[in-house]
Amino acid sequence: MFDEIQFEKIKRLPKYVFAAVNELKMAERRAGEDVIDFSMGNPDGPTPQHIVDKLVECINKPRTHGYSVSKGIYKLRGAVGGWYRRKYNVDLDLDREVVVTMGSKEGYVHLVQAITNPGDLAMVPDPCYPIHSQAFILAGGNVHRLKLEMLEDYRLDEDAFFDNIETALRESSPKPKYLVVNFPNNPTTATVDLSFYERLVELARKERFYIISDIAYAEITFDGYVTPSVLQVPGAKDVAVESYTLSKTYNMAGWRVGFMVGNAKLIGALEKIKSWLDYGTFTPIQVASTIALTDDQSCVAEICDVYRRRRDVMIKSFENAGWPILPPRASMFVWARIPEQLRSMGSLEFSKKLLTEGKVAVSPGIGFGAYGDEYVRVAMIENEERIRQAARNIRKFLKSSES
Ligand SMILES: Cc1ncc(COP(=O)(O)O)c(C=O)c1O
């Protein structure tokens, strides 16, 4: 019935690659198998107690039960401003340059909806967090993929990246209006230094495109690495916005709180579209999020340390199992090149095989873009004991695939 009515937008979205691995994982579990699951970026730890306590205190006040404020309550926007001042020495206008979002994904998708005209072109790295490209497709735009290459220590190969941007600006039609950057990067864990943003802001001002930066993993860094913000660059607010989330740093993924800050024109567009779409995150969640950003930050160091210890266990035990991987400098992921003898099968087949034969679930790199196909993403969301168990499974799996 109604075959002539087609949903063109939905048809432009590719099939979700991760669904194939998810379905297999469920089937294994239903069959009673113990699958060690590194496939999602969903933090496994609890939200710090003082944040939960604030939520409970606030939810017991009936006046917090109504609609909230779409752009975020003033106190939370103030806490966001304080976070940027403390961490990056950046001052924000709380009314014009800050919007609270229902997680950074919601903010990103709606910003892109608000600013994309039909056929607009955006430059998005490949591989990338899938919504970074698909949001433009959903909004009726198009995407120019920029190959993301890294140096040995997971630092972005900046020269290669800028070459790719300049080629896109020179050769693409229409000329790209937007560039998405995400460092520390999901899935590759690639990092940049402030000099990268200095160069980028200069180029964006000259060539006239907007930068949309996502620093979801800003606080999950190791070995002394500190995540820079594009907004630290003088004049960046003319061309850039940046999003952050409480999901990862405070183990608050289910709460759905984040924020976007920076260029007043883009932030105004996001605020306006959100004012039509939502009534804001539930007030008790916003109040507890204010506490998360302003109270004692020792929980952040503790959460980061959990990931660092897991990273160290994973790198060492996987190497002993026959899968050497360089340690990342940031994020909750390890971006692992598929062992050479199995690389030619591609990341989807490798992930399926590792799951069915090794009982370890990872995300195939192809799900993040064509250039990810020699890799899998391993999320550090299982504890150290489970990581060691996974390494034992992997050792057996690699041995049996040799024969
Ligand atoms: C790079 C990146 N941005 C945004 C998000 C989404 O975060 P949120 O929970 O704030 O929507 C994720 C989640 O995995 C992510 O990896």
The ligand as a Gaussian input file, in Angstrom:
#p B3LYP/6-31G(d) Opt

LIG

0 1
 C       32.699000      11.884000      19.760000
 C       31.401000      11.748000      20.452000
 N       30.573000      12.786000      20.489000
 C       29.385000      12.704000      21.101000
 C       28.965000      11.539000      21.693000
 C       27.604000      11.493000      22.290000
 O       27.636000      11.908000      23.565000
 P       26.334000      12.340000      24.342000
 O       26.062000      11.251000      25.317000
 O       26.726000      13.606000      24.994000
 O       25.239000      12.524000      23.364000
 C       29.778000      10.425000      21.674000
 C       29.314000       9.164000      22.283000
 O       29.831000       8.112000      22.125000
 C       31.026000      10.529000      21.033000
 O       31.844000       9.487000      20.956000

